[in-house]
Amino acid sequence: MSAPDGSPVGAERSIGQLFASATTEMSALVHDEIALAKAQLKQDVKRGAVGGGAFAAAGAVLLFSLPMLNFALAYGIRTWSDWNLAICFVLSFTANVLVAVVLALIGVIFAKKAKKSQGPQKVAASMKETAGVLQNVKPHPRPERVEDTVKAVARSSS
């Protein structure tokens, strides 16, 4: 097993190596959090697009189906019953409106899901927490004399 810089675990590493390793790991953490934010934002945009597509489909269905469906349904109702033709047209229009309402409700559901998702906010909070931890880190006190440094290194290696 080896450390990220290739040195064996348990072997003494210099302060420079430790700092380089910490910097590399911190950089990887920041890059991973950015990638997570992008992935969550992409998912939110996808949900919003589905909701928008459902709204567009509702409008298209209502617009393009009205003439043909109204005539076909009205004459179909007139054939099955002896009602006035005007009442048959009103009933066919009502059926088209109901289809459009169902599609609009689907659009509302997807729009609410996209709005509720707080993926980027979670990542931002995590990044702020990481920054807060790093700001509170205090360096270890350094010995003033060279002999103290040698003794500290000797104690840590034993």
Salt bridges, closest charged atoms under 4 A:
ASP5 OD1 - ARG13 NH1 3.55
ASP148 OD1 - ARG145 NH2 3.52
